[in-house]
Amino acid sequence: MFKKLAITVILLLSLPTVKAQNAGFTDLGKIEKYDTMLNRLSYFIDYSRKTTIDDALEAPFSYPGGIFPFSEKKLGADYFIRLSVTNSGIPDTFWLYMGRAQHYTMYEYDSSSRKMKVLNNKITSTAYRVLSKVPYAYFVVKQGEYKHFYIQAKINFYNWHQFDPVVVIPHKQTDFIFDHFIRPNKLFIYATLVFLGVMLSMLVYTLMAFIQSLKNEYLYYTLAMFGFIVYFSLRLFNTFIFNGYYYYFYDLRYQVLQLGESTLALLFITSFLNLKKKIPRLYRHARRIIIVQIIFLIVNLPLTYTDQYNYIGNIAFDTARLIALPYFIYMLIVLLKLWRDKEVRYIAAGSITAIVVWCLIVIIDRGGEYKYHFLEHSGITTLSFMTGIIIEMLFFMQALFYRKRMQEAAQIRELERLKLTNDRKDLEKYKAVIDARDKERNRISQEIHDEIGSGLTSIRLLSEINRIKAANDETNKVFEKISDTANSLMDNMNEIIWTLNSKNDTLPNLIAYLRHFIVEYFEPLPIQLRIAIPDTLNEIPVSGKIRRNILLSVKEVLHNIVKHAKATEVNVHFTTDTQLSITISDNGIGFNPARVNPHNNGLQNIKDRLQAIGGSCTISHHNGTSVLFELPLP
């Protein structure tokens, strides 16, 4: 379908600088830069293929007018072209450009001998604007001469639509190249390069994804995108290439790439959606389409590579794609039943875009009239096709993105689950260690209470009994000292047992024990005691280490009050909010820290104990002494 567009753009985009002459001789002296000769030439086509170049002198040449002289339905003939020219100007050498992929022999008719002279006049000129060598045939017509040139052209299935005769003034070939090839296609070239850049970025991304994952869907997507890039790049190269071999393989590239890309797109869809397992009948349907396309390509390609049946092969190719359209629509309808699946929605949206754009291209291609305006340019069908492919592949890529995000999210959830499981196992191990430690602490405290406690009790009782029975005061004092020591050891032992027992590792147990200890400590003393405890206490865990250091610190403060303060009142205040605060104040004589015996480690021991458990100790003096213990709570 693009061949007719090429013919049309050749006819309409050529920019003549001299008014056309419908018959007779063309005056080359009036050409300023270049002039199209398509309607200036006369043609004779011999379908019997019996006419020689000498016989062509008597052949009935005719002017086609506004009709293109060759028909794709009637190829495989001998083609003779006559160029009748005169020259009223000074330059006498001219270049004849015949179009891309043209093969021909040029003759000059000698009117005096009435014979044809073969011209060995083929040249190429490098055109940097198109980065290619442009083929020409030079010929000479001196001022005032009238000459007939005959051309025996080899017109066939791959170059008939590229026929584009133009006479060029040699030193104006740069203007010819720009005006004839670049300017009419400038926007098309720019837009194609931009679209190819987008496609290339998509290709690179999916190629990297395939290398990392080695998944088939990424491979099919990458190959399909590569095929599209090659196809549209070749469409762009058509503007810059003049070699006949390049156009000889035009139909091969055109059909193989288009059917190959559609096949790879189908393979991508079947692999990505796992149709083989999810929808087996749709998978079998897609496989049949792929096999039919391959068989059709094998049968149709040889047909298109003949002059006689080339146009039939092209029609068959377009018809085959048209026939395949209902099958693609059927697949799309089946996929729409899975509309709740977001991946399917992306695939369906891309497929719908491809179908709609393809139908739109067919309408534009069949009904469009191509002029100089960009929106009426022959390349608009190619750009429309590229736009549709990019949108389609973007939807497919979005499906890949979505699946990748879901897989990454699932991996993250799995990692979090494993981490949670491992943390739970670690916690269970830690809890087991703690439980074992607490169990051991409880066992030790129980054994201390049972074994050592009973022994100390026995010592205390025996010392009391022997003290009563003692015959003299000296012996009595010894047994009394033994009894006091045993009592002291039992008190210390009870404190240690309380510290070791894990059942007491809570804040309420700590405060209750301190309250009991303080009350019991001041009970035999002539000191008025006031204790303030919060009404409610939270079950906050407090380790044995913390409880022991707080108990020893409180005990040290009470000892200092009784021994040094000469106080008559003591106030103890407990508060628990974000931290545990214990304030112990008295109305005693206070003390000067500078006069404290440096060998007395009581105060320093208190501060060291509090720092060891993350707390602090503050001592102030105002009408007595106030000691504040502060410990952060978990």
Secondary structure, 3 states (H helix, E strand, C coil): CHHHHHHHHHHHHCCCCCCCCCCCCEEHHHCCCEEECCCCCEEEEECCCCCCCCHHHHCCCECCCCCCCCCCCCCCCEEEEEEEEECCCCCCEEEEEEECCCCEEEEEEECCCCEEEEECCEEEEEECCCCEEEEEEEEECCCCCEEEEEEEECCCCCCHHHEEEEEECHHHHHHHHHHHHHHHHHHHHHHHHHHHHHHHHHHHHHHHHHHHHCCHHHHHHHHHHHHHHHHHHHHHHCCCCCCHHHHHCHHHHHHHHHHHHHHHHHHHHHHHCCHHHHCHHHHHHHHHHHHHHHHHHHHHHHHHCCCCCHHHHHHHHHHHHHHHHHHHHHHHHHHHCCCCCHHHHHHHHHHHHHHHHHHHHHHHHHHCCCCCCHHHCCCHHHHHHHHHHHHHHHHHHHHHHHHHHHHHHHHHHHHHHHHHHHHHHHHHHHHHHHHHHHHHHHHHHHHHHHHHHHHHHHHHHHHHHHHHHCCCHHHHHHHHHHHHHHHHHHHHHHHHHHHHCHHHCEHHHHHHHHHHHHHHHHCCCCCEEEEECCCCCCCCECCHHHHHHHHHHHHHHHHHHHHHHCCCEEEEEEEECCEEEEEEEECCCCCCHHHCCCCCCHHHHHHHHHHHCCCEEEEEECCCEEEEEEEECC
